[in-house]
Amino acid sequence: MGGVTGWTRRAVLGAGAVGALSACSSDGDRPSPSPTPSGSSPTTSGKIRWGRLERSVRGTLTRPGDPAYDQVRLLQNPRYDGEHPLAVLSVASEQDVATGLIFARDHDVPVALRSGGHSYPGWSGGGSPRALVLDCRPLDQVQLDGATATVGAGAALAHVYEEIGRRGRAIAAGSCATVGIAGLTLGGGVGVLTRALGLACDAVTSMRVVTADGKLRTATADEEPDLFWALRGGGGGHLGMVTSFVLDTVAAPTISSTFLSWPFPAAAQVVEAWQQWAPTADDRLWSTLKMLGGATHPGEPTLLLSGTWTGPTAELDGQLAGLLDHVPSPSVRSDHVRGYLEAMQAYAGSGERESLAATSHVMYDALDDDGIADLLDQVRAAQSSGLKEAGISMDALGGKVADLAPADTAFVHRRALATVQYTATFPPGSPRSADDYVRGFRAAMLPHWGNHAYVNYADPTIEDYLTAYFGANADRLTRVRGQYDPDGFFTQPQGF
């Protein structure tokens, strides 16, 4: 499915997860709120029986005019602060989520699902079209039984790391503290331990998921195997709503972190050497190469590398030699040795809300001289863009990611060299210049990297997004969609 069509039996989904079905009680309601400039729905002209929903759930239903509405409606990205959903249901159980879904279907109300609230296009905001937001962040339980973790779909990564890390266990996931486990994992899940441990979805052994027929299913390699396959890399919002994950953990490693920077004139040499070295380095070594300009980088853009090593600390220098022997000496180097939990907390940052535009590439081919020149031209352009900070991050793949074949899970990019993210932060106001910058950067690199992209960095302007996100796996995803949602109940933009 290529967009949002129709108004009946519909759910417009962000990256998120949900649960089982229950009946709504009856009666006692107030009229639905009037449309706002952020969008409207045909349902707003009639009477939605919100009282039925409010009395049928353990969680909290918040509507326009309620004291908490202007807080609970917010996403992580302030650019979507103008989104005004019909209501926000902060669920207390998977039954709450199911009740909300049944209510929405009965009243022809669109539904937006929210896990961490980091949907790049704002699809979990519930404002365009106006929708009932099912906010799963209260489903944040993390339980550890030996090496097995059971994690609620709304758990933020900082909470997951805290709960498993203090018990001496670890998983590979992202580095942003407020990202929700569901949105990250359903799209694949890259992070600082990706090369050492694999993608976040590779650790999943079981999921609880409600499909479009209202049935609560357990998806594993043996039970509902097609659904299990599709939910590990196919993205959220197409096949059903996950309420919890069961993941294998590993013993928490000691992590050696290194931070290197060079003057920007060294960028061509560093990019050339990094792209040859990083994806084929020892599996225990992950790195990201960043080039960032804008107002926060006066003079010239910043060129820096962040690396994570889980092997013996004394061996880090030998591992870095594959890069450092081929580039000028870094102007700055800072190394740290930490436990897993301490390291992940250091990577997480403050979680501060900041207006952001972003899009992506997936890198299958190393750049030639022309490609590197085009890349650096785009980074330099950030200096005169008026943006706070803008540029590119290249995160190495390879390692354990490549141990699985591209068809083993829905995440198809197993043989790629790196994921690439183009980002721009901007002052309060219109996002147009930031969008133009990141999409212009991507367009400049299309001749070199093709159209490959990462579904967790969704961009509604990407053409032929099915091939970009899923490659040869798109056909199987479409078949699974036909099996589990034959009527097209879920209408996530950029569906399959």
Phi, psi and omega in degrees: 000135189254019179166189181265116180226143176077164182235355179258154179046054188229146170224124177262116197247140164264186178289113182190193189202149184209188192222205199280168189266146172212165184275152174270145171279185189240157160078172173069085189218165173240159182300153176290154183292159179286156177300154174242168180301343183281355178147165179217166181225147176302335182291341186288347179272350181247191183256119175260128186277072184297330179301324177301315181293315185299323182279350186258002184234158174272337180282193187246128174261122183241130184235164177308134183098339176286148186303326184271356189302314185289352174263311187288341180281347188286143169267177179290333184264115183298344179297342180256020179294345177277359178287130180233088180294162176299321180192161175236121175258108176275103192283148177251354182197168176292333176294325176300317181296316180296319177299318177298321179294315179298317178302314181297319180294319181295330184253008182053043179258128174298153180235134172244129181262141182226130173253283178258348180081027183253014180305116183302319178277002179079020185291345177266010181278333178072025182253337185219091000285161179297135191217168166274118177274126170262104185267111186268005184300331175294343177278069190243020181293143175228117180239136181241125177234098186066239180265004186252128178250135171249122191234127176293150188295340181265002183294131174281152185300323180301320179291318179299312180299319180298313186289320181273328182293322181287351174258011175078022180241169184209153167227164173265125178205198185280181183246000179268126189300324189263358177296139178277144182299327184291308181301318179298308190288321183295333178270357182128290174097093176254154181187192190286346177248015184303314184289331181278325188237349184098183177287161176303320182292340181288338179274351184282128176251344182199149175221144168264129186213139173259124180265177188297337178279003179083007182270132175275122185239154168254119183255121176222182178296335182254334182246119187056054187296326178293320178295316178301317179300312187291327183280356175255076176119351180277356180086162181273152168096011183245328192240342185162190186230114182281137177254334179200159179236144167250125185233144169281135174252168176235165175300134183296124180276160164282135186244125172261120179251140176230141178233121183237145173219154180226157168299146186300331177302343178275000190301318182299316179294319183292316179299314181300313182290319182298315184292336176278330188264311193299314184288346183244008178294173173311138183306333185279359182245119175244149176210156171233139177248124184239140171229112190230131176237197181107188188297332180279001178231070183295148179092280179219160178298161177266137178240117184213157177232136172242129182232150180230125183236128181251006175273190179302132184305321183295345183266358184299315182301318179297324178290323180285344183300329179299338174262308191292336177289351186239008181223163173301156178298136177300145176281337178221136170220132179225125181242146178219144173241122185220161167289166184304308184297315180299319181295316181292325176293324178293322178290332191294328181073195188273342185073018181298139177286133181211136181293130191220143166238146182201155170206186190211167165224161164241127190265113176258337185234138174294147180283142169274185183300320179295319179296318177296320179297317178296319179298312183292327175300319181291323177296315180299327182297339178296335184294331181250017187276342187080002180275156178293308179208136183206147179162216190222145171233131178242117184254122186294137168257208187084199182061221184294339177302321183278359177291335175263152177281156181303333181267358183289330173225173179290340175289109191272344193272043184290335184259006180286160179276325185194157164264147185234132179236127173259125184228155174209125172259150188214157178294166176307137182137202185291138177276003190302313183293326178291316176299316180299321181294307185292322180286328174293321177299312179300317180299322180294334182263355179305318179297339184260325185243003181067204188255007183300141181210166184253124186298332179287348172250054188303142178223114184294349181267356180291126178278149183049052185295331179301313178290321182298314183279320195239349177052228182292348179278352184298322181295317179293321177301319179297320178294319178296321176301318179296329180285318188260343178217063186296336182266000178068042179296316179276128182232049172306130172306146186059049178281184175219000000 
